[in-house]
């Protein structure tokens, strides 16, 4: 597929705003491994190939296992994730699929068992950010397969 619009070049101030939210979530103190799982899972739900490619590469670059990445779309059926990660994944699915019945109390209660109030708000900001990135990448067909994690980019 060909890229429709290079949205970051067309609307650099919009890109800057998205990067601000992304930067906030990244610096929130939540575990980077947790954030990569959440970003990957939301991207799977949204069918965003660009973001799945990006976040699985980032997760692997930070030591995530292939087994956990492969099992992510069936996380409820595997023993590979901690209770905190399971709560984050359930919250991610509920927030991402908000149109399918809002965010159930059960997902909120599970998340609150594993996340302090600010952590849950920060996690939700991260979910909002990845859902935004997914919509941009899918709508404008971001070129898939071109992303390299920062540690693997060639030195200038």
Secondary structure by P-SEA (a helix, b strand, c coil): cccccccccccaaaaaaaaaaaaaaaaccccaaaaaaaaaaaaaaaccaaaaaaaaaaaaaacccaaaaaacccccccccccaaaaaaaaaaaaaaacccccccaaaaaaaaacccaaaaaaaaaaaaaaaaaaaaaaaacccccccccccccccc
